[in-house]
Amino acid sequence: MEIGRVVKVSGPLVVAENMQDARIYDVVSVSEKNLIGEIIEMRGDMASIQVYEETSMLGPGEPVTSRGEPLSVELGPGLVEAMFDGIQRPLDKIRDEVGDFIERGVSVHALDRSRKWTFNPTMKAGDAVVGGDIIGTVQENEVVEHRILVPPRMSGTLKSITAGEYTVDQTVAVLQTDKGEEPLMLMQKWPVRVQRPSKAKLSPERPMITGLRTVDTFFPVAKGGTACVPGPFGSGKTVVQHQLAKYSDVDLVVYVGCGERGNEMTDVLNEFPELKDPRTGQSLMKRTVLIANTSNMPVAAREASIYTGITIAEYFRDMGYSVALMADSSSRWAEALREMSGRLEEMPGEEGYPAYLGSRLAEFYERAGHVQTLGSDERTGTLTAIGAVSPPGGDLSEPVTQATLRIVKVFWGLDANLAYARHFPAINWLNSYSLYADTVTSWIQANVKEDHGDLRLRALTLLQEEANLIEIVRLVGYDALSERDQLKLELAKSMREDYLQQDSFNDLDSYASLNKQNKMLNAVLHFGDAAGRALDEGVYLKKVLALPVRDAIARAKLTPETELDRIDAINGEVDKAIDELIKQEVRVHA
């Protein structure tokens, strides 16, 4: 291990000399306090190091020791339900060791070395294995079965494998390879900046059902897809991320709080254990991994936290699970990149961000996908990446948002005006889009309801027509519209308030299955068809809009999932009420 010396300290950036034997992205220990850092630039024997801890009181002459390996994460039992910082230090263990505030130089194993896990082999001695094969399982909790994988770059024959109680660093099997015997443990390590390999990438087809009607109906994201949630301050990015983490139909959620306020991560910690997972009936934390790098933590660790989170997500994907990664927010990550780039004196790009901002974002989102995993079996897994973007002043033309939109396929544009009007989720239906819509709609029509595509298209058309009609109303007034156009405005209002708007505090309304969404959407549009029929027969629009059955449409969102037939019955009530109005009109003119 080469010992260099610090020659310059500039905030989180430290420059050390005599580092000619070190490599880019090696992890180093800085000073006698053993501060953790990572080499991000080499110039001759001079290494530029981003330090993941506070560098105050650090000066020239301090020793720097290379650990000879890149920044890596420990992958094994104990990940689920845990909360780590940006470089995978377990925060609960640190609190037990040093108190409520992280002291410099604290070194704690990511995975508990004292806890024993029950290992159940699924293979036997003499079996040939390749990287990615499942050699056994550990029941991590009531929800997650942790599948023990052969590391990706290993293959050979199992010389021995034994069931029993093991810690993560004990040998559970011995693999005979071309290079000799290799011990296999419950835990393996992987460098965070290297994408975990797979056999093949497949086309994302199935929707990731979120329970948010705006998302699932209009702008769906596929399992294995990418999405971004940009919006100004106060528009509800974090609330949407929380909602997606709570209700998405995935096996595991990795939530990365990157540079966000500490009270938001506190909300997650307080809320998730109390929430009942609709899929399993257990606490939501039992399928969640939290990475917390809040705004008061060292800025350089924000850059690592994103990679730490997605590497853990890839590991569970390789087991054959569907995983969702929530990154909140990638703007804070980009700001950390900008700060480090500035201290390295690199040529700045637009708005001071480094020229490689777009390529770094692309590398991150490229790690999402629907893949055929390594291994002898035909196993597939999905990793869906959803990143929040916080453009200053809500300006969506700023570099981070634009670079993200060039990469992701789903754009949920949050609108501050909708948020201030208490419309949740505040996703603007006029400027959002999903490039998975056609593929996902085909899947929904085949598996849920065959008319879903037609209903979706009619609803989007109606909302677009409302925007055009509102411009006319501003010029000439509401009364200048024909009754047919006035009906469109009323239907669009019903679409917004009775269908798209959800109450995140109401259990019956905060989540809606695809079946419920289809029935609710059909009820709104069926009323429009019936009302149009009444107008054709000469019935005044005021009479149609005064029908009590409209209240039943508005209350449909509070229908329990077990009683969805009640929503179907609304259509019959609508037809009956409209037929009665038409009969009355005929009698008046008879």
N, C-alpha and C positions, 0 to 999 in steps of 0.2 A: 504494500500500500504506500504510494508516493505521498510524501508530506510536502505541501506547498505552503506559501505564505501570502497572507492578505496584503495587497498593495493599495487597494481603493475600496471605499464603502460608499455607495450611493443609494440610500434607502434599502429596498430589498435586493439590490444588485451589489454583488461583491466580486471584485476582480482579484485573482490570485496568480502568483507566478510559480515557476518550477513545477508546472502541471503537464509536462510534455508526454507523460505516459498515460494520462487520463483520456477519456473519450467523451464525445458529445452525448448528453443525456445521462451520464453517470451520476449516481447519487454520491454526495460528499458530506462530510461532517466538518463544520466550520467552527473554529475556536475551541477552547477547552470546554465550553458549554455544550459541545456536540450539536450545534444547530443544524437542522436538516436542510440541504440545498441540492440543486440539480444544475449541472453544467449545460448552458444553453448556447455557448459560443466558444470556439477555440481560435486563438491567434498566436501561432508559435507555441511557446510554453505558457502563454497567458490564457487563463480560463475565466470566462464570465459566468457567474453562478447566480441563479435566482434562489434566494433563501426563503424557505416557507415559514420562518418564524421572525419575531421582532429582532432588528439588528442594532438597536440603540446600544451605546457604550462599546460597540465593536470597532476596532481600530487596526491600522497597518501592523504587520508582524505576527498576527494571530495565525496559528497553524490551520491547514486545510488538508483533510485526509480523504482520499477517494475510496469508496467502498467497492469499486470494481464491478458494479452492476447497475442497470437502469432502474428508474422508479417503477416499482412493481407492487401489485396487490396480492394479498393472501386470499385464496379461494378455497372454501371448504365449509363444513358445518359450523354454524354460529353467525353466519352473515344475516340471516333473516331475523327481523325484530331488532337489529342492532342500529346504533346511530354512530356514524364515523365523522371525522373532520375531512378536509379535502385531500389529505394524504393517508387516509384510512387508519387514523388512530382512534380507538374506541373512546368516545367522550365519557361514558359512564365509568370506565376504568380509570381514566385520567382524573375525574372528579374524586373517585375514591382515594387516589394516590396523592393528589396535590390540592384538592379543594375545588371551588367553583370556577376559578380562572386558570387557564392553561399557562403553566410556567414554561420558560424557555428550556429547551434541551430534554424535555420529557420524552422518554422512549418506552412505549408500551406495545406489546404484540397486538396485531389487529384481531387475531383469533385467540380465544382463551386456551392456554396450554395445559390448564389443570382439569378442565371439564372433560368427562368421558362420554363417548357416544357409542351406541350399540350398532355395530357393523354387521350387515347381513349380506354375505356374498351371493352374487347371481351367476358366478362362474366358478370353475374348479381348476385345480392344478393340472397342467398339461394342455389347457385351452390356449389356442393362438389368439392374440389380441392385437389390435392396431389403435392408434391414437383416436380418442373419442369414444371407445367402447365403454360400456357401463359394467364395472366389475362387481358392484354391490350397491347397497342403499343404506342410508341412515335416516330415520324418521326425525327430522329436525324439530317439528312441532305437529300439532293436530292437523295442520293444513298442508305443509310442504314435506314431500319426500325428497330428500337430498340424494341425488344419484352420483356415486363416486366414479369419476371418469379417468381413463388412461390419458395422461398429458398428451397434447396434440402431436408432439414430435417423437413419440415413443412407439415402438412395436416390438413384438417378440412372443415368447411363450411363458405362461404363468408357471413359475417353479413351485410356488406355494401361495396359498391364500387361506386365511383363517378367520372365522367368525369370532366375535367377542366384543369386549368393551375397550375402546381405544381413545386416546387423546389425538388431536389433529396431527401431531408430529411423530406419532408412533407408526411403525411399519405394519401394514395390514396384509401386504402381498409382496412377493419378490418376482420381478420380471427378468427373464433371461433374454438378453438382446445380443446383437452382433458384437457389441462392445463390452459385454460382460453382464453381471447382475446389477439390476437397478431396483432400489426399494420403492414401493408405492405406498403413499400415506393418504389419509383422508383429505389432506390439504395439498394444494399445488400453488405455485406462484406464476404470475404472468405480467410482463411489462405493460404499463397502462397505455403507452403510445403506439402499441402494435396491435392491429386488428386480429382477433382470434380467427383462425382459418375455418373454412367449411368446404363441403364437397361442391356445392353449387348454389347459386342464388335463384330463387323461384319468383314468379310474378305474384305480388300480393293480390288476393282476391276476396278474402272474407273480411267483412267490416269489423272494426273494433267497436263494439256497442258500448256507448258511454251513458245512455239514459238521458242525454241532453237532446231535446227534439230538434233544435236548430242544427246541431251537428249531425245526428244520425239521419235525419230526413233530407236536409239540403246539402250539407258539406261534410260527408262522411270521410273518415280516415280508415284505410285498410290495415289489417294486422301485418306488421312488417313495413309500414309506410312511415312517412315523415310529415310533420305538421309544425306550423309556427303560430303563435298567438301574440301578435303585436298590438300595442295599445298604449295610450298616454297614462300618466299617473292617475290612479283612482278608477280606472275603467274595469277592473276586475280580473286582471291576468292571473293573479295568485288564486283567487276564488275558483276560476275555471280550472286551473291546474289541480287544485284540491278536489274538485268535483270529479275530474277525470281519474284521479288516483283512487277515489272512493269507489266509483261505480263501474269502471271499465271492466269488460269481461276478459281479463287476462289472469294468468296464474300468479304472476308476481309484479310488483311495482317497485321501481328504484326512483326515489325522489331526491333530486339534487337541489339544495338551496344554495345557489351560487351568488354570494354578495348581497343577499336579501336581508331585510331587517330581522333582527333576532326575535322580535315578538311574533313574526309570521311563522318561524320555525317552532316557536313555543306553542302556537295554536295547533300546529300539526301534531306535536308531541302530546298535547292535552286532548286533542280531538280524536285522533286515529285509534288509540286504545279503547275509547268509549264507543266508537262506531261499530255497528254490527255489519259484517260483510254479507251482502245479499246472496252471494254465491255459496258461502260455506256456513253461515250462521255464527262464525267465530269473530273475534276481534280483527279489525282491519290490519292491525300491526303484524298479525301472524303471516302476512304475505307481503310485507313491506320492508325495504332497506332504505335507510335515510342517510344522506350525505349532507352535512351541515357545514357550510363555510360562510358565515354571516358577515355583514359589512364591517364589523369591528375586528375581524380576524385578518391576519396578514394578507395583503393583496395578491402576492405571488401564488398562494395556495388556491386561489380561485381558478387559476389556469389549470391546476392539476385536478381539481374536484370534478370537472366535467369528464375527464378521461377515467378517473377512478370509478365514477358512476357507470359509465358505458361499458367498462371492462367487466364489472360485476354483472351487469345486465347480459352481456354476451355469454358469460359463464353459465347462467341459468338457461339462456336460449339453447346452448349446446346440449343441455339435458333433455331437450325436446319440449320445453315450456314456451308459452307465449308471455312475453315480458313487455312492460311499458316503462319507458324512461321519461321522467318529467324533469326538464332543466329550467330552473327559474332563478336567474334569467341569463340568457346568453349575452345580453348587452353588458352585464357586469363582468362576464368572462372576457369580452372583447375590450373592455376598459382596462382590465389587468394586462392584456396583450399590449395595449397602446402605451401603458406606463412603462412596461419592461422594454418595449421597443425604443421609447424615448430615452431611457437611461442607457441603452446600448448605442445611442446616437445613430440609429438607422435612418435612412431616408424616409420621411413620413409620406403616407398616401393621403387620401381624402379625409379631411377633418382630423388629421393627425394619426389615424389608425395605420398600422403597418401595411405595406403593400401586399403581404401574404394573408391578410384577413380572410379574403374569399376562399383561398385554398384550405386554410385551417378549418373554416366552417364546413367546407365540402368534405374534408377528411372525417370530421366528426359525424355528420349526418349519413355519410356513406356506410358507416358501421351498422346502421339499421338495416332491416331486411327480413324477408321470409327465406329461410335457407334449409338446404338438406345438410344436416350436421355430419361431422366426421363420425366414423364408426362402421362396424360391419352391418348394422341393421339400417332399415330405411326410415330413419327418424328425421322429423322436421321440427323447426322451432322458429319463432318470430320475435323480432325486437322492433318495437314501434318507438320512435324518438319524437317527442313533442317539446319544443323549446319556446319559452316566453321571450319576447323581445320588448325592451323598454325604450322606445325612441324618445329623445329629449323633446319635450313640448308636443308629443304626439305626431312628429314629423316623419311620416313613413318613407320619405325620400332620403333619409340619412343612411350612411353606408352599411351599418349592421343589418338593418331591415332589408335593404335592397340585395345585399349579398345572400341573405337567408332565403329570400323569395326566389332567387335564381336556382336554388337547390331543392327546397321542399316542394311537395306536391299539394299541400293543403294550406290554405291561408284563412284563418279565422280573424278577421279584422274587428277589433273591439272599438266601440264608439263611446266617447265620453258623454255625449248627450243622452244616449240610451241608459248609461250607467246612472247619470244624475236623475233620470226619470224612473229609477228603480226597476228597470227592465233587465232581468237576469235570465240567461246570460246576455251580456251586452254586445253580442256579435252582430255586426251590420250585415244584413242579408243582401245588400245591393253591391257591396264591393268584395265580399268573401268568395272563395271558390274552392273546389276540390277536383283534382285531376283523376281521382279514383271513383268519381260518382258513377260513371257508366258501368264499370266492372262490379262495383259494390251493389248497384241497383239490380243488376242481373242476378246476383246471388240472393238478394232479398226477395226478388220476384219468384225465384225458384224454391226458396225455403220458407218464406213467410206469407206473402200475399202477392199475387200476380199483377195486381193493378197499382202497385207501389210507384212504378215509374211514371205512369200517367198522372197520378195524384200529385207527385212531386213537381212535375212540369207545370201543371195547372196552378199550383200554389205559388211557385216562383213567378209565373207570368202575372198572376193577380197582384203580387207585391210590387212588381215592376210597373204595372199599370197604375197602381196607387201613387207611386212617385211622380208619374207623368201628370195624373189628375190633380195632385196637390199643387203643382205649378200653375195649372189652369185656374184652380180655386183662388190662388193668391192674386191672380190678375182680374178675374171677373166675378168671383164669389161663388159660394156653394150652390145657391139657388139657380144659377145659370146652367148647371149641369142637368143632363137628362136623368130621369129616374133610373135608367139602366146604369148610368155612370155613378149615380149616388149609391146604388146597391153595391157596386164594386168597392167603393170606399168603405162601406159598412162591413162588407165581407173581409176586406183587408184588415180592418180594425179588429174584427173577430179573430182573424188569423194571428195577428200580433199578440193580442191580449189573452185569448183563450187557448191558443196553441203554442206559440213560440215562447211566451213568457212563462217562467217556472219559479216556484218558491223553493229556494234551497233549504229552507228551515222546515218544510212540510214533507214528511216521509212519503206521503202519497203522490206528491207532485215533483219532488226533487229527482226522481228516477222514473222513466217510462220505458217499458219494453218496446221492441219493434212492433209487436202485435197491437199494443195499446196506441202507439203513435199512429199506426195505419188507420185504426178505427176512429181516433179523434180527428185526424185530417179528413177522412171520408165524411164525418158528421158535419164539419164546417162547410165543405164543398157541396155536400148534398143539400144543405139548406139553401145555398146559392142557386142550385139548379131548380129547386122547388119554388124559390122566390121569383126566379125568372119566368117560370111557368105561370105564376100568379099575375105578374105584370103583363104577360101576353094576353091574359083573359080580362084585362082592364082593372085589376085590383090596385088600389093606391099603395105606394110604397110604405107610407106611414102605418097602414094597417098591418102590413107584413112584418115590419120591424117591431111592432108592438106585441107580437105573439109571445106568450109566456114560455113557449118551448125554447126560445133563445137562451133563457137562463139555464136550461138543462144542458145546452151545448157548452156554456161557460163553466158549468160545474163538472163536466166530464173529466177534467184533469184530476179531480179528487176521487175518481173511481178506483177502488182497489184492483190489483192485478187479477185477483180471483173472481171478480165480478164484471168482466169486460162485456158480457152480454148486455149489460145495461146501456152501454154506449150504442150497440147495434139497435136497441129498442128506440133510441132517440130518432133515428131515421123514420121509423114508422109513425112516431108522434108528429114529426114535421109534415109528412105526407098527409096525415089526417087533418092537421090544422090548416094546411094550405087548401086542401080540397074543400073544407068547410067555408073558407073565405071565398073561394071561387063560386060555390053554390050560392052564397049570400049575394055576390055580385050579379049572378044570373037572375036571382029572384028580384033584385032591385030594378033590373032593366027589362024584366018580363012584362 
